[in-house]
Amino acid sequence: MNTNTQVPVLIVGAGPTGLTVANILARRGVAFRIVECDAGPIDQSRALWVHARTLEYWSRLGIIDAALTQGRQTDRIGILVHGQPTGVMPYRGDAISPFPYGLILEQSKTQRLLLASLAEYGGAVDWRTELTVLSQDGAGVTAVLRRPDGREETVRADYLVGADGAGSAVREALGLSFEGDTFPQSFFLADVEMDWELGHEQVYLSLAKAGAFAFLPMQGPRQFRLIGTTPPELNERTSLEPHEVEQLVNRQSGVQVTLRKTNWATVFRSHRRIAARFQVGRCFLVGDAAHIHTPAGGQGMNLGIGDAYNLGWKLAEVLVGAARPALLASYEAERLPIARAVIRRSDQLFDLEAGGSPLMQYVRQWVFPVATMLMTRSTWAQRVAFTYLSQTWPAYPDSPAVMAAGKAGKTAGAGERAPFARLAAGDTIYDRLTGLDHQLLVFGDTPAGLAELLRHYDVSVQVVALGENEAEARRSYGVVEPTLMLLRPDGHIGFRGPLTQLDAFAGYLDRHYMRRAERGSAQPQPERAQARRGELTAASAHGPDPRFVSSATLIENV
């Protein structure tokens, strides 16, 4: 039996990336289906290092408090050489992010956090549901799904998001290559309960001739994630016995541990691969479906969530009729170069951690510990290291979705992530970046025509007036003249220009957003509007979300 349904967005894959897209759409009242071939949420911890940029996204999604409660903050890494402590590497970004640390939080908990958040808006995953056929035309996407009972269902969607991992059925159906390599060196991951002399208070990285070994404390007494290189004779294994994990660590890392219990242990080979495209027509790839790389630096899940947030807010703006469909083309333009850069960086870290050449062995054992000691004395070096790992560095200066007018500032250019800065009232810029609205930073006296200009558009905008007393914000944003900056829902600067050039700002808005006068011709078809009301809307679940106020309301406070 084949049934037919219609929905604005079909999301294939319910890991952290797919669930991030779903959460954004749910909060904007956009109907969707999210399907997953697994039988339910994962039990294994898998990825567990959450970086500052992801925490910033979670703050805007309203799940940050739950994440911080369930996770373990870490702001330093103890360095061991041949098992002996040689120093502590600070991992702090106090002038970079409101979350100046890493968070150790298992992927299984991340998935459940996002599922619980989605449920608050009436959303749920269709588990044990598999994509079997995919096609598209100029008006939409047609997908055939196989349900748990074997029944086939044909779904017609405006857009499809492939978040279905490295073996992506969506990517394969689109005929996209997944070019790259497999590294000969294998790694092991193990979640254990163990005893050792160094306690349970911080992360440790042990550098040895055989490679690098990481010891990450998780919540619960004596609970650790162990990560390390494996000797050649274990390269073809897929799992390890508990006694083998203990022997491997004690023999190769220089550290002596006693394992009380092993919850999970696996051996894996690292790959570096990237799809040729992240968008084909009305179909998009996010996360591991688009790119995979080594686990060095804990970049993978964080990169995927960044993809999902970038795409999610754009889909939402288009489907509520606030933005032009052409805005979606900026997803690939922005995220593909970032993915390539992250792959290069993780390769560099991987070579440091696992490289078998005499040079890398020397660097790992002698040069890196010295660099760590220097870092403890250099605020600049600490800032560089934090930025390098925390994914606060990506910027989109060449994106078709950003624009700079007038003379460029020395910092905070169009496409860059909004800098962190403290305000005179005692809060920070990031305290003002709430929900999924755009924020309009006004450095100077508000122009008389700004309120009237914003009334022409139906995009949600929070106006943040920053006066002459905001010295730190002006310095961080490189403001030397009255300036206007539009921050997108992902916290990147979409437009920057002088307050005197409102015509340039209007041109930017016209290029990417719909005027209210145009909305009549761009409204969704009646059946799509009915799907929004019937399947999932934030309003039907909770009433209107107070975070999503129209620009017409907000400009009254200008």
TORLO-719913 format. One line per field, with one value per residue (C-alpha): x, y, z. Coordinates in nm, 4 decimals, always signed. Example, Ala and Ser with C-alpha at 12.3 -4.5 7.8 and 13.67 -1.06 7.14 Angstrom:
px <- (+1.2300, +1.3670)
py <- (-0.4500, -0.1060)
pz <- (+0.7800, +0.7140)
REM end
This chain:
px <- (+0.0000, +0.1296, +0.0074, +0.0831, +0.1550, +0.2834, +0.5043, +0.7258, +1.0474, +1.1509, +1.4536, +1.6283, +1.8333, +1.7675, +2.1171, +2.2279, +2.2376, +1.8925, +1.7419, +1.8978, +1.7223, +1.3979, +1.4204, +1.4688, +1.1747, +0.9545, +1.0237, +0.9302, +0.6082, +0.7219, +0.5835, +0.8250, +0.8776, +1.1941, +1.2652, +1.5403, +1.6256, +1.7447, +1.4950, +1.5452, +1.8016, +2.1574, +2.2982, +2.6697, +2.8396, +3.0149, +3.1121, +3.1370, +3.3359, +3.1009, +3.2752, +3.1866, +3.0232, +2.7786, +2.6979, +2.6181, +2.3716, +2.2166, +2.1748, +1.9635, +1.7625, +1.6926, +1.8609, +2.1877, +2.0923, +1.9991, +2.3225, +2.5422, +2.3639, +2.4196, +2.7706, +3.1096, +3.2888, +3.6609, +3.8974, +4.2391, +4.4181, +4.6928, +4.9875, +5.1707, +5.4876, +5.5598, +5.3032, +5.4689, +5.2932, +5.4790, +5.2286, +4.8723, +4.7473, +4.4760, +4.1666, +3.9901, +3.8224, +3.6954, +3.7166, +3.5861, +3.2633, +3.0097, +3.0994, +3.4790, +3.5372, +3.4635, +3.1732, +3.2082, +2.8641, +2.8020, +2.6320, +2.3626, +2.2741, +2.2925, +2.0479, +1.8056, +1.8311, +1.7322, +1.4548, +1.3112, +1.3280, +1.1536, +0.8801, +0.8018, +0.6860, +0.4908, +0.7569, +0.8614, +1.0829, +0.9505, +1.1902, +1.2677, +1.1710, +1.4021, +1.4400, +1.4325, +1.3692, +1.4370, +1.3614, +1.2971, +1.1725, +1.1520, +0.8571, +0.9630, +1.1047, +0.9399, +1.0625, +0.9522, +0.9795, +0.9619, +0.7837, +0.8474, +0.5613, +0.7016, +0.4396, +0.5658, +0.4753, +0.5322, +0.6132, +0.6089, +0.8182, +0.9262, +1.2777, +1.4713, +1.7590, +1.9973, +2.1344, +2.1774, +2.5465, +2.8541, +2.6625, +2.4000, +2.1222, +2.0349, +2.3867, +2.3869, +2.0459, +2.1715, +2.4664, +2.7235, +3.0794, +3.2353, +3.6018, +3.8790, +4.1081, +4.1245, +4.4146, +4.6172, +4.6400, +4.3504, +4.2184, +4.0270, +3.7487, +3.6432, +3.4032, +3.5257, +3.5149, +3.8748, +4.1230, +4.4517, +4.6686, +4.5592, +4.2021, +3.8815, +3.9021, +4.0388, +4.1202, +4.4649, +4.6553, +4.9421, +5.2074, +5.4157, +5.6253, +5.3396, +5.0945, +4.8611, +4.6164, +4.3332, +4.1622, +3.8341, +3.6378, +3.2648, +2.9874, +2.9815, +3.2551, +3.5599, +3.3855, +3.6246, +3.6366, +3.9685, +4.0949, +4.4242, +4.6196, +4.6354, +4.9386, +4.9477, +4.8421, +4.5048, +4.4347, +4.1900, +3.9917, +3.6519, +3.6280, +3.8422, +3.7924, +3.8130, +4.1482, +4.2854, +4.1925, +4.3757, +4.6823, +4.6915, +4.6785, +4.9348, +5.1763, +5.1499, +5.0655, +5.3051, +5.0087, +4.9026, +4.5278, +4.3056, +3.9746, +3.6819, +3.4298, +3.4265, +3.0946, +3.1944, +3.5135, +3.5590, +3.8395, +3.7941, +3.9818, +3.9780, +3.8567, +3.8645, +3.5924, +3.3762, +3.0828, +3.1313, +2.8192, +2.6148, +2.3058, +2.1460, +1.8243, +1.5929, +1.8020, +2.0718, +2.3389, +2.4437, +2.6899, +2.8501, +2.6388, +2.8419, +3.1848, +3.3807, +3.7310, +3.9558, +3.8377, +4.1325, +4.0142, +3.6570, +3.5378, +3.2914, +2.9609, +3.0190, +3.0782, +2.7584, +2.5520, +2.6963, +2.5800, +2.2350, +2.1964, +2.3122, +2.0614, +1.7800, +1.7256, +1.7346, +1.4786, +1.2566, +1.2758, +1.1929, +0.9057, +0.7335, +0.7513, +0.9979, +1.2976, +1.3480, +1.4222, +1.7531, +1.8814, +1.9148, +2.1916, +2.4183, +2.4205, +2.6691, +2.8637, +2.9165, +2.9580, +3.1541, +3.4714, +3.4425, +3.4200, +3.7295, +3.9192, +3.8147, +3.9312, +4.2739, +4.2993, +4.1929, +4.4504, +4.7203, +4.6119, +4.5842, +4.9408, +5.0583, +4.8667, +4.9243, +5.1922, +5.4489, +5.7337, +6.0466, +5.9758, +5.6223, +5.7397, +5.9980, +5.7453, +5.4930, +5.7365, +5.9553, +5.8306, +5.4621, +5.5225, +5.7481, +5.4813, +5.2303, +5.4484, +5.4800, +5.1036, +5.0505, +5.2365, +5.0820, +4.7252, +4.7639, +4.8615, +4.5698, +4.3316, +4.4693, +4.4399, +4.0847, +3.9730, +4.1397, +3.9465, +3.6193, +3.4843, +3.4383, +3.6635, +3.4420, +3.3404, +3.1615, +3.3050, +3.2519, +2.8964, +2.6253, +2.4074, +2.6216, +2.6975, +2.9232, +2.8550, +3.0909, +3.4391, +3.5132, +3.5884, +3.9101, +3.7077, +3.3600, +3.3230, +3.0224, +3.0026, +3.1995, +3.0654, +2.9510, +3.2359, +3.1818, +3.1720, +3.0564, +2.8036, +2.7763, +2.4634, +2.6656, +2.5421, +2.7027, +2.6192, +2.5479, +2.2885, +2.0954, +2.1249, +1.8204, +1.5864, +1.5789, +1.5327, +1.7649, +1.9324, +1.9955, +2.2863, +2.2636, +2.5864, +2.4756, +2.1520, +1.8764, +1.7999, +1.4508, +1.3768, +1.4804, +1.1449, +0.9583, +1.2047, +1.1627, +0.7851, +0.8087, +0.9412, +0.7948, +1.1255, +1.1597, +1.4182, +1.5281, +1.6764, +1.9702, +2.0735, +2.4375, +2.5292, +2.8568, +2.9192, +2.9607, +3.3373, +3.4144, +3.1480, +3.2655, +3.6238, +3.5350, +3.3203, +3.5679, +3.3137, +3.4539, +3.1407, +2.7644, +2.7132, +2.4348, +2.4874, +2.2265, +2.3068, +2.1494, +1.9845, +2.3136, +2.5006, +2.6893, +2.6891, +2.4662, +2.4950, +2.7344, +2.7251, +2.7072, +2.3820, +2.3738, +2.3352, +1.9907, +1.9398, +2.2208, +2.0587, +1.7249, +1.8971, +2.0388, +1.6978, +1.5303, +1.7862, +1.7251, +1.3943, +1.0348, +0.8545, +0.5107, +0.3583, +0.5038, +0.3808, +0.0430, +0.2051, +0.4448, +0.2050, +0.2151, -0.0476, -0.3587, -0.2685, +0.0760, -0.0717, -0.3062, -0.0076, +0.1587, -0.1485, -0.2170, +0.1300, +0.3447, +0.3392, +0.4829, +0.1628, -0.0639, +0.1525, +0.2192, +0.0488, +0.2531, +0.6205, +0.7033, +1.0545, +0.9177, +0.7876, +0.7429, +0.9573, +0.6452, +0.6230, +0.9917, +1.0471, +0.8078, +1.0949, +1.3465)
py <- (+0.0000, +0.3439, +0.6604, +1.0152, +1.3117, +1.6638, +1.8730, +2.1824, +2.0098, +1.6455, +1.5817, +1.2462, +1.1623, +1.2348, +1.2824, +1.6185, +1.7837, +1.6766, +1.7544, +2.1019, +2.1798, +2.0379, +2.2475, +2.5678, +2.4927, +2.3988, +2.7259, +2.9164, +2.7223, +2.5510, +2.2007, +1.9161, +1.5417, +1.3995, +1.0315, +0.8020, +0.4435, +0.3622, +0.2176, +0.4993, +0.7306, +0.6023, +0.4585, +0.4972, +0.8190, +0.8775, +1.2451, +1.4213, +1.7467, +2.0413, +2.3631, +2.7232, +2.7996, +2.5118, +2.6335, +2.9759, +2.8115, +2.6154, +2.9356, +3.0755, +2.7530, +2.7693, +2.4396, +2.5728, +2.5395, +2.1732, +2.1067, +2.2719, +2.0807, +1.7447, +1.8125, +1.8788, +2.2074, +2.1983, +2.4939, +2.3301, +2.0222, +1.8499, +1.7469, +1.4203, +1.3050, +0.9336, +0.9383, +1.2191, +1.5572, +1.8387, +2.1252, +2.2415, +2.3964, +2.6594, +2.6337, +2.9633, +3.2156, +3.4798, +3.7630, +3.5444, +3.3771, +3.3815, +3.0120, +3.0306, +2.6579, +2.3177, +2.1015, +1.7259, +1.5946, +1.2594, +1.2600, +1.0330, +1.3087, +1.5756, +1.3781, +1.3388, +1.7093, +1.8016, +1.5404, +1.6751, +2.0309, +1.9281, +1.7509, +2.0775, +2.2105, +1.8987, +1.7460, +1.3806, +1.1525, +0.8747, +0.5984, +0.2876, +0.4791, +0.4555, +0.6654, +0.4360, +0.6622, +1.0310, +1.2571, +1.6268, +1.8827, +2.2593, +2.2685, +2.0212, +1.6868, +1.3454, +1.0831, +0.7257, +0.6104, +0.2560, +0.2496, -0.0039, -0.2267, -0.2381, +0.0033, +0.2551, +0.6213, +0.8859, +1.2275, +1.5466, +1.8248, +2.1729, +2.0962, +1.7948, +1.7942, +1.4988, +1.4530, +1.0776, +1.0363, +0.9199, +0.6467, +0.8994, +0.7580, +1.1163, +1.1873, +0.8629, +0.9350, +1.2777, +1.1151, +1.3173, +1.1933, +1.1652, +1.2138, +1.1566, +0.9088, +0.6562, +0.6887, +0.3722, +0.4495, +0.3264, +0.4651, +0.3211, +0.4768, +0.3362, +0.4521, +0.3092, +0.3278, +0.3395, +0.4217, +0.6067, +0.8510, +1.1709, +1.1987, +1.2962, +1.6755, +1.7595, +1.6396, +1.4904, +1.4429, +1.1937, +1.2287, +0.9220, +0.7860, +0.5515, +0.8409, +1.0551, +0.9317, +1.1420, +1.0901, +1.2826, +1.2762, +1.2265, +1.2685, +0.9999, +0.8748, +0.7378, +0.7624, +0.8409, +0.8443, +0.7055, +0.7829, +0.6677, +0.5230, +0.1473, -0.0597, -0.2006, -0.5490, -0.4095, -0.1989, -0.4502, -0.4965, -0.3332, -0.3792, -0.4495, -0.6656, -0.4838, -0.6396, -0.5360, -0.1716, -0.1722, -0.3434, -0.1076, +0.2061, +0.0809, -0.0392, +0.2465, +0.5687, +0.5594, +0.5967, +0.3176, +0.2620, -0.0006, -0.0544, -0.1410, -0.1595, -0.1064, +0.0197, +0.0469, -0.0039, +0.0235, +0.0481, +0.2660, +0.4000, +0.7720, +0.9073, +1.2445, +1.2894, +1.5718, +1.5876, +1.7728, +1.9811, +2.0607, +2.1566, +2.0029, +2.1774, +2.1619, +1.9059, +1.9878, +1.7898, +1.8679, +1.7121, +1.3754, +1.3349, +1.6256, +1.5763, +1.3503, +1.3855, +1.2687, +1.3007, +1.5279, +1.8417, +1.7180, +1.9100, +1.6764, +1.7044, +2.0748, +2.1369, +1.9488, +2.1497, +2.4662, +2.3443, +2.2709, +2.6087, +2.7924, +2.6079, +2.5892, +2.9610, +3.0242, +2.7536, +2.8962, +3.2515, +3.1337, +2.9083, +3.1669, +3.4016, +3.6490, +3.5768, +3.5119, +3.1519, +3.2676, +3.3084, +2.9298, +2.9349, +3.0959, +2.7760, +2.5934, +2.9116, +2.9634, +2.6141, +2.4280, +2.6408, +2.6076, +2.2283, +2.2187, +2.4351, +2.2177, +1.9056, +2.0671, +2.1669, +1.8289, +1.6655, +1.8836, +1.7895, +1.4233, +1.4255, +1.5748, +1.3188, +1.0046, +1.0726, +0.7952, +0.9796, +1.0529, +1.4250, +1.3949, +1.1703, +1.4330, +1.7178, +1.5242, +1.4382, +1.7483, +2.0495, +2.0407, +2.0263, +2.3342, +2.5146, +2.4277, +2.5896, +2.9053, +2.9135, +2.9346, +3.2681, +3.4163, +3.5448, +3.5856, +3.2191, +3.1062, +3.3135, +3.1651, +2.8078, +2.8596, +3.0219, +2.7462, +2.4701, +2.6336, +2.7026, +3.0706, +3.1573, +3.0801, +3.3862, +3.4345, +3.7548, +3.6287, +3.5064, +3.6305, +3.6798, +3.9496, +4.3092, +4.5916, +4.9548, +5.2478, +5.2173, +4.8736, +4.8515, +4.6945, +4.4308, +4.2803, +4.2920, +4.1648, +3.7865, +3.7627, +3.6160, +3.8961, +3.9669, +3.9165, +4.2441, +4.3616, +4.6455, +4.9381, +4.7905, +4.4919, +4.2395, +4.1468, +4.1643, +3.7918, +3.8421, +4.0427, +3.7726, +3.5701, +3.3392, +3.3214, +3.6913, +3.9164, +4.1841, +4.5331, +4.7002, +5.0791, +5.2552, +5.6180, +5.8141, +5.6174, +5.7642, +5.9075, +5.6856, +5.3532, +5.2722, +5.3439, +5.1333, +4.8293, +4.8503, +4.7451, +4.3986, +4.1114, +3.9747, +3.9689, +4.2237, +4.3255, +4.6754, +4.7169, +5.0812, +5.1253, +5.4773, +5.6631, +5.5081, +5.1576, +5.1866, +4.8134, +4.7285, +5.0055, +4.8873, +4.5212, +4.6059, +4.8569, +5.1405, +5.4888, +5.6495, +5.6011, +5.2455, +4.9993, +4.6209, +4.3545, +4.0305, +3.7187, +3.4506, +3.2564, +3.5540, +3.6470, +4.0029, +4.0170, +4.3892, +4.6594, +5.0209, +5.3841, +5.5070, +5.7708, +5.5046, +5.3657, +5.3262, +5.0685, +4.8868, +4.8912, +4.7475, +4.4637, +4.3858, +4.3944, +4.1515, +3.8861, +3.9549, +3.9983, +4.3273, +4.2996, +4.4205, +4.1131, +3.8612, +3.8196, +3.6537, +3.4508, +3.3005, +2.9209, +2.7231, +2.6476, +2.2812, +2.3770, +2.6212, +2.3470, +2.1135, +2.3752, +2.4015, +2.0302, +1.8770, +2.1084, +2.4718, +2.6404, +2.8405, +2.5357, +2.3749, +2.6731, +2.9792, +3.2540, +3.2431, +3.5781, +3.5650, +3.5999, +3.9542, +4.1244, +4.4189, +4.6345, +4.5776, +4.6121, +4.9381, +5.1128, +5.1012, +5.2609)
pz <- (+0.0000, -0.0900, +0.0760, -0.0300, +0.1947, +0.1458, +0.3716, +0.3303, +0.4502, +0.4709, +0.6938, +0.6495, +0.9584, +1.3272, +1.4634, +1.6062, +1.2618, +1.1461, +1.4860, +1.4810, +1.1534, +1.2935, +1.6105, +1.4129, +1.1839, +1.4780, +1.6531, +1.3399, +1.2903, +0.9686, +0.9193, +0.8455, +0.8629, +1.0166, +0.9530, +1.0784, +0.9847, +1.3388, +1.5849, +1.8355, +1.9953, +2.0185, +2.3411, +2.2621, +2.3675, +2.0298, +1.9794, +2.3144, +2.2877, +2.2365, +2.1358, +2.2191, +1.8844, +1.9282, +2.2794, +2.1309, +1.8920, +2.1779, +2.3751, +2.0927, +2.0779, +2.4518, +2.5480, +2.6897, +3.0577, +3.0171, +2.8260, +3.0885, +3.3641, +3.1952, +3.0674, +3.2204, +3.1512, +3.0859, +3.0484, +3.0754, +2.9436, +3.1382, +2.9212, +2.9897, +2.8147, +2.8559, +3.1359, +3.3327, +3.3872, +3.2109, +3.2254, +3.1803, +2.8578, +2.9249, +2.7081, +2.7756, +2.5492, +2.7913, +2.5370, +2.2539, +2.3624, +2.6454, +2.6779, +2.7124, +2.7574, +2.6119, +2.7265, +2.7580, +2.6708, +2.5081, +2.1678, +2.3096, +2.5577, +2.2875, +2.0737, +2.3638, +2.4521, +2.0980, +2.0929, +2.4195, +2.2906, +1.9699, +2.1666, +2.3459, +2.0081, +1.9187, +1.6969, +1.6853, +1.4771, +1.2560, +1.3621, +1.1524, +0.8409, +0.5408, +0.2260, -0.0785, -0.3786, -0.4364, -0.7317, -0.7793, -1.0246, -1.0333, -0.7933, -0.5264, -0.4160, -0.4272, -0.1811, -0.1240, +0.2376, +0.3713, +0.7077, +0.9909, +0.8718, +0.5176, +0.3828, +0.1298, +0.1539, -0.1103, +0.0344, -0.1669, -0.0101, -0.1059, +0.0213, +0.1500, +0.4002, +0.3949, +0.7472, +0.7192, +0.7922, +0.6062, +0.4207, +0.3109, +0.0932, -0.0019, -0.1288, -0.3241, -0.4780, -0.5858, -0.7618, -0.5669, -0.5290, -0.1829, -0.2622, -0.0112, +0.1590, +0.4409, +0.6832, +0.7518, +1.1231, +1.3361, +1.6657, +1.9564, +2.1623, +2.4972, +2.7664, +3.0929, +3.4694, +3.5831, +3.8565, +3.8112, +4.0028, +3.8256, +3.9462, +3.7701, +3.7558, +3.4126, +3.0626, +3.0035, +2.6779, +2.6905, +2.4211, +2.3471, +2.0661, +1.9739, +1.9420, +2.1487, +2.4124, +2.5550, +2.8909, +2.9162, +3.2419, +3.1976, +3.4502, +3.7157, +3.9482, +3.7669, +3.4256, +3.1380, +2.7610, +2.6381, +2.2882, +2.1423, +1.8559, +1.8103, +1.7109, +1.3557, +1.4659, +1.5776, +1.2694, +1.1231, +1.4439, +1.4963, +1.8724, +2.1794, +2.4866, +2.8228, +2.9132, +2.5739, +2.6376, +2.9708, +2.8247, +2.5276, +2.7416, +2.9926, +2.7237, +2.4700, +2.6571, +2.9513, +3.1884, +3.4218, +3.4660, +3.6233, +3.4482, +3.6709, +3.3854, +3.0087, +2.8740, +2.5098, +2.3093, +1.9361, +1.6823, +1.3777, +1.0781, +1.0102, +0.6795, +0.5102, +0.2503, +0.1228, -0.1161, -0.4421, -0.3687, -0.0599, -0.2622, -0.5690, -0.6656, -0.3660, -0.1772, +0.0790, +0.2627, +0.6209, +0.8651, +0.7933, +0.4805, +0.3378, +0.4987, +0.7329, +0.8753, +1.1558, +1.5183, +1.6024, +1.7795, +1.8211, +1.5156, +1.3423, +1.5285, +1.5904, +1.2203, +1.1342, +1.3829, +1.2269, +0.8852, +1.0212, +1.1892, +0.8770, +0.6590, +0.9136, +0.9671, +0.5923, +0.5207, +0.7939, +0.6593, +0.3071, +0.4103, +0.6308, +0.3348, +0.4879, +0.2620, -0.1064, -0.2112, -0.3623, -0.0052, +0.0114, -0.2491, +0.0102, +0.2196, -0.0019, -0.0737, +0.2982, +0.4402, +0.1714, +0.2161, +0.5948, +0.5711, +0.3511, +0.6003, +0.8957, +0.7116, +0.6560, +1.0220, +1.1558, +0.9259, +1.0820, +1.4328, +1.3358, +1.2034, +1.5337, +1.7397, +1.5352, +1.2751, +1.2680, +1.0974, +1.3057, +1.2720, +1.4104, +1.6919, +1.7868, +1.7671, +1.9740, +2.2511, +2.2700, +2.0736, +2.1694, +2.5473, +2.5206, +2.3183, +2.5902, +2.8555, +2.6450, +2.6011, +2.9760, +2.9678, +2.6519, +2.6393, +2.2630, +2.2187, +2.4352, +2.2244, +1.9019, +2.0326, +2.1574, +1.8323, +1.6290, +1.8052, +1.9134, +1.5609, +1.6443, +1.3492, +1.0422, +0.8417, +0.5100, +0.3580, +0.0019, +0.0561, -0.1811, +0.1295, +0.2958, +0.2033, +0.3183, +0.2300, +0.2774, +0.4238, +0.5698, +0.9409, +1.0685, +1.2551, +1.2343, +0.8584, +0.6670, +0.6936, +1.0165, +1.3396, +1.5700, +1.8163, +2.1866, +2.3810, +2.7227, +2.7439, +2.9823, +3.1423, +3.2648, +3.0087, +2.6761, +2.3087, +2.3208, +2.5936, +2.3328, +2.0644, +2.1608, +1.9756, +1.5968, +1.5269, +1.3358, +1.5485, +1.4158, +1.5964, +1.5743, +1.6745, +1.6998, +1.6876, +1.5187, +1.1733, +1.1334, +0.8335, +0.9889, +1.1479, +0.8252, +0.6256, +0.8512, +0.8278, +0.4642, +0.5592, +0.7566, +0.8846, +1.2639, +1.3773, +1.7262, +1.7296, +1.9696, +2.0193, +2.1256, +2.2353, +2.2712, +2.6157, +2.4679, +2.4310, +2.4393, +2.1822, +1.9510, +1.9808, +1.9249, +1.6225, +1.4770, +1.4819, +1.4118, +1.2639, +1.3108, +1.1851, +1.1172, +1.1402, +1.0732, +1.2555, +1.1095, +1.3280, +1.3211, +1.4679, +1.1507, +1.0170, +0.7103, +0.6432, +0.7638, +0.6558, +0.7681, +0.9220, +0.6523, +0.3801, +0.4519, +0.0782, +0.0717, +0.3641, +0.1806, -0.1257, +0.0829, +0.2327, -0.1084, -0.2462, +0.0190, +0.1958, +0.0873, +0.1107, +0.2639, -0.0600, -0.2315, +0.0230, -0.1475, -0.4488, -0.2328, +0.0197, +0.0521, -0.1318, +0.0779, +0.1230, +0.2537, +0.4991, +0.6155, +0.6619, +0.8804, +1.0990, +1.1094, +1.1470, +1.3511, +1.4480, +1.7499, +1.7800, +1.7951, +2.0612, +2.2839, +2.1477, +1.9764, +2.0738, +2.2347, +2.0866, +1.7353, +1.7227, +1.3902, +1.2928, +1.3010, +1.6764, +1.7485, +1.5646, +1.7980, +2.0486, +1.8136)
REM end
